[in-house]
Each structure stands twice: as structure tokens, then as C-alpha cells.
Amino acid sequence: MIDVRDLQFTYPGNRETTLKGLQFGVGRGEIFGFLGPSGAGKSTTQNILIGLLKKYQGLVRVMGTELKGIDGNYYEKIGVAFEVPNFYSKFTALENLDVFRALYSGDTADPRALLEMVGLEKDGDTRISGFSKGMKMRLNFCRAFLNKPEILFLDEPTAGLDPVNARKVKNLIRAERAAGKTVFLTTHNMNVAEEICDRVAFIVEGRIELVDSPRELMVRRGQKKVRVEYREDGIIQEAEFPLKGIGDNRDFSCLLKAKDVERMHTQEATLEDIFIEVTGRSLA
């Protein structure tokens, strides 16, 4: 669905190249996370993929079409949710969705159904000026679904959401994948990427440093150990055991039988740990 080869981009008037030869592909029915700190080139890449920035070098093909040759029909097939919501504040939620819905020539989704999807069904007739940041983010998410797109471009889709609504949005993204849709997710939130992305790309200073699935990265770079936390005489104690041969480890078996075990988990690395290890940069 997305094919990027040797993508380079320099903003007019800048000497420094922002994107320095990016190469990656995204398949149909995949959630692809594009991860990196602020200023790494995430938004520039997304703006190229959605057709806002055109004077790039290299090849960028989406749904089989080189983006330098796209026309208005391209926007009938993609949905975009920017990090900062932008709505008409004097209009209600439904009025805003109706305005944007009218821009499409093809079949569109029912605005009321979209509001219900994100828990805003009771707020359709409320003016945007009365919305909280989290409500605007959820409405922003709705807008990306209006034209029933084949590809969703989502920039920090859970930013500003409480845990309940963040989970709801993540489940909706997973549902799109299950329906065969493709999701390009730009974020610096490694927890979100760990939970829902099939593959992730680490971008730093305009270069992609690594592309792989979160699971493979965490398993491959984690410690092959199991940590057990147990309570003894009212005090929490810890013990670690090699993961290899754990089923035949007598000390491990005896501890499980004799102690009041409270927690047990493998020592896989987090995506943030891996990002720092690979790039030498934090996500700040």
C-alpha cells in the first residue's frame, strides 16, 4: 500500500536535508508505527505521504500511484487525523462533520454513527467551543473515517485522552486492521506502538535506523531471564532465573511451591529501551 524508496526532502531556504534517503514499505492490513523524537522527520514524512509536500526526491508510491502525479481523487481514499485538531469552533460536532463530509464525492459514513463509535453520541449538538481537548481529539479521529478510507494516517491519535478513551481508540484502530485497512501511525508514544503496531520504524535526524515488529525487537534484545517477586516475612523479595530450561529448574519450581508469589515476568526490553540503545537518543 505504501512504497518509499530513497526519499529525500529539504525545506526551501534550509541547508540541512530533513529526510535523508528513507526506505520502507507498508502492506495492506498493517498497522505501521513511525516512531521518533520531535524534529526527527516524522511529520515531514507524513505530510509527503498525504500529498501536502510535493518537492521531494526519490520514489513515493501509495496504492500504486506515485504521489507527484496525484489529483483530488487521492483524498477520496485516505483519511487523516492530525495531532492538533482543527474545527469550526462556532459549529456543533455534527455540523463540523457534515461540512467535511460534503467535500467527498463518494460514499461516506453516518456522522452520528461515528460519534457513537468514540462515545460522543450525546455531544453531537454541542458547539466545539465547549469541547475539551480529549473530546476534540475523538472528534478529530471521527473525521478521518468520514470517507471510509483505505489508508488511515494518524498522528498521535491517543494524545490528550484518558485511559478509557485511549483504549477505545486503540481498539478501533485494531478493528480497521481486521477489516483489511492500512494504518500509518506517527507517534513518540512507545507504549501505544507496543500495543497495536505490527511493525515499527525508528527515525532519528531524518534517517530510519531500524524496522521490525515490536515483539521481535523486544524478545531479541531482552534478557533471557524470568524475575519472580514474592513475599517473605512481610517483605517483597526478588529472584531471577535463566529462561532457558526454566521448566527443569529445581530452584524455580521450589520457589513457586514454597513462597507467596506476587508477580512473575520475563525481562524483555521495552521499545523505548531499544530506541535509546539503537539511536543513542531519548524520545524527549
Number of C-alpha atoms within 10 A of each C-alpha: 18 19 18 19 15 14 20 20 23 16 14 7 6 8 8 10 13 20 25 18 17 20 17 14 14 18 15 15 19 22 25 25 30 25 26 28 19 14 13 20 23 25 17 18 22 21 15 18 20 18 16 12 16 15 13 16 15 15 16 23 18 19 15 10 14 14 21 15 10 13 9 9 11 15 16 18 16 21 22 22 23 19 19 14 15 13 17 13 13 13 16 20 28 20 18 20 23 15 12 14 20 12 11 16 10 12 11 15 14 14 22 17 13 22 22 14 16 19 15 18 16 10 18 19 12 16 17 23 14 13 16 10 14 16 21 21 25 27 27 23 28 24 23 21 22 24 23 17 19 20 27 24 23 23 22 18 24 23 16 17 18 10 10 8 17 19 14 17 19 16 13 15 22 19 12 20 20 12 11 14 21 25 28 22 26 25 24 21 18 19 12 18 23 19 12 19 22 18 20 24 21 23 23 23 18 22 19 22 14 15 18 14 16 23 18 11 20 19 15 12 17 16 14 14 16 18 16 19 17 19 14 11 6 7 7 12 13 12 12 15 16 14 15 11 8 14 9 9 13 10 11 17 12 10 14 13 10 8 12 13 17 11 11 14 11 17 17 18 16 18 22 20 15 18 24 12 12 12 16 9 13 12 15 7
